[in-house]
Amino acid sequence: MYDFRPNIIIGFHGCDLDIRNKLVNNPDNIEISKKPYDWLGHGMYFWENNYTRAMEWATERAAEGKIKTPAVLGAVLQLGQCCDFLDSKFTNLINHYYLLMESEYTKAGKPLPKNIDSPDDLYEDKLIRKLDCATIEHMHKTILNTYKEELATNGFSDTIIFDSTRGAFSEGGPAFSGAGISRKSHIQVCIRNMNSIKGFFIPREEIPFPAIG
């Protein structure tokens, strides 16, 4: 009853300037991330209402030589059917799919993926999240297979396929000495159904208000 997220939110995507401009001019030409360590599974990623974190991320990638010119792409998003890990219903749900995946790995004699630290992360935030990604993708795959089976058998399906996933994350060490607040805390959104992206835009520069003088 309360799973659908009808409201519009603003997301920010850190990227190279060329990619930002291409998506603004050709908004249907989207490439999704399918890395094995994506924190919320495969899709297109946004920081929810967090321009600063998106620019920080892009600037860090530029310093590493992975992009040329750091930039931020704005997006208007409707999360729709969202697997929202800020909602206890979905943290309980993902545990169910983890146990199913764990059983399958055990039967196959395979070790489970693990979340591990990035070599350059001083705060040991387990930034390489292969276990989380594998579990979330296992959930999506299982749900999709159920949907297809019901459709083939009954001609319809009541199974809900998620349009997006959403989670809150703490990283980057304390914001100040002794703090329980992390400097890089953020809410991240992963869009799986590209119809949830209503449009892209170039974020405006903030100007003083009220103007004086």
N, C-alpha and C positions, 0 to 999 in steps of 0.2 A: 504493500500500500504506500509506503514512504520511500521506496527504493529509487523512483524516477526523480532525476534532478532537472526540473524544468527551467530553472533560472539561468540567465546569461552571466558568464564570468569573463574576465579578461585574463589572458595568459601571455607570457613572454617567453620567447625561444631564442637562446643565444646561438649565434652562428656567424659565418663569414658574411661580409657585406654583399658579395655577389649572390649568395644564396638568398639573403633577405630580399634583394631587389627582384630576383627571379620569381620568388613566391608571391610577392606583391603584384607583379605584372602577369604572372601565370599561376593563379592560385590552385589550379587543378593538378599541377605538376609536383605532387608531394611524394617524397621518398621517406618511408618509415624506417625507424631503427630496429634492427634485428640482432643486436649484440647479445651474446650469451649471458652478459652480466647486467643487462638493463634492469633497473631497480623495480619497475612495475610491469615487466614484460615488454612485448614488442608493440611499437606504435610510434606516434609523434609526440615529443615531450615538450611540456611547458611548465614554467614556474608560475603558480597562481598569484596574480597581483604582485609580482616581485620583479620589477624591471632591474633593480640594482643587482640582484643575484644572477639574473640572466647575463648582464653585462660583465660581471665578475667572471662567470664561467667562460664566456667568449674571450675575455682578455687573457685568462689563464691558458686557454688553448692556443692563442696567438703566441704567447711567450714560449710555448712548447714547440712552435713551428707547425702546428696542425691546421691552423687557418691563417689567412693573410691579414685581413682587416676585421677586427671584432665589431660586431653589430648585434642589434636586438630586433627581432620580428615580433610585432604585436598580433594577437589573434582574439577574435570574438568566439567564445566556446559555449556550447550547451552540452553538459555532460550526459544527459539522457539516462539510459540504464547504466548506472555507475557502480562498479565494485569499489566501494569507498571504505578504505581501511581506517577512516576516522569514525566509522560506525561499527559497533561491536558485532552486529550481525555478520559483517563480512570478514572480520578477523576470526570469528568462529568458523565461518565457511571455508576460509583458506586453510585452516588447520585440518579440516575434513579431507580436502584434496591433497594436502601434504601426506597424510596417512595412507591414502590410496597410492600415491606415487611411491612412497617409501616401500610399500608392500610389493609393488611391481619391480622396483630395483632389487629388492631382496630375492625375489623369485628368479630374477635374471642373473643374480650373482654379481651385480654391478654396484660400485660405491656411489652414494649420493653426491651430487655437486655440493660445494661448500662456499659460504661467504668468506672472503679472505681480505686481508688488509692490502691496500696499495702500497708499494715499496716506499713512496715518498710521502705517505700520510703519517704525520707525527702523532695524530690523535687516535689511531687504531679504530676508525669508524666503520671498518669492513665495507669499504667503498666498492669492492668487486663482488657483486651480489649474485653469484651464479645459482645458489640454492633458491633464493627468492624468485629469480627470473624463471627457473625451471619449474618451480611449483605453480606460479601464476600461469605460465604457458600450458602446463598440464591441466589446470582447471579450465582454461579456455578451450583446449582441444577436447576434453571430455564433454563439456557442455555442448560444443558444436556437433560432436558425434551423436549425442543424445537427440539433439534437434533434428539431424538428418534422418536418424532411425525412425523417429516419431512421424516425420513428414512422409517418409516412404511407406510406413505402415498405415497411418491414419489419414493422410492427406493434409494434415495440419499438425502444429506443435504448440504446446503451451510453455515450452522451455524458453527462458529469456536469455538472449545473447547480450553480453555486456558491450556497450558503446565505448566505455572508458574505464580506467582505473585511477585511483587517487590515494595519496598517502602523505602523511606528515613525517618529516625527517629532521634529525638533529645531527649536525656535523660541524667540524671546524674548531672544536675546542671552546672553552668558556668565553662568553662575550666580555667578561671582566673578571678580575681576580675573585675566586670563590663562587662564581655564578653557577646557577643551574640552567641558565639560558645559554644555548650554543650560538656562536657568531653566525653560522651559516644555516640556522634553522629555516625551514621552508616547507611549503606545501607544493607537491609535485603532481602533475596531471599527465597521464598517458592516454592519448586519443587513439582508439582502435578503429572506430567507424569514422571515416573522414567526413561524413555528412554532419558530424558534430562540430566541425569547424565551419562557422558561418561566414568567415572572411578574415583576411589578413590586413594589417595596416602598418605604416611606419610610425612608431611612437613619436609624439611631439616632445620638444624640449620644454622643460618646466620654466615658466617665467614668473617673476615676482608679482604677487597680488596681495593687497592692492598696490598698484603702481604709485610711486611717490616721486614728485618732481616734475 
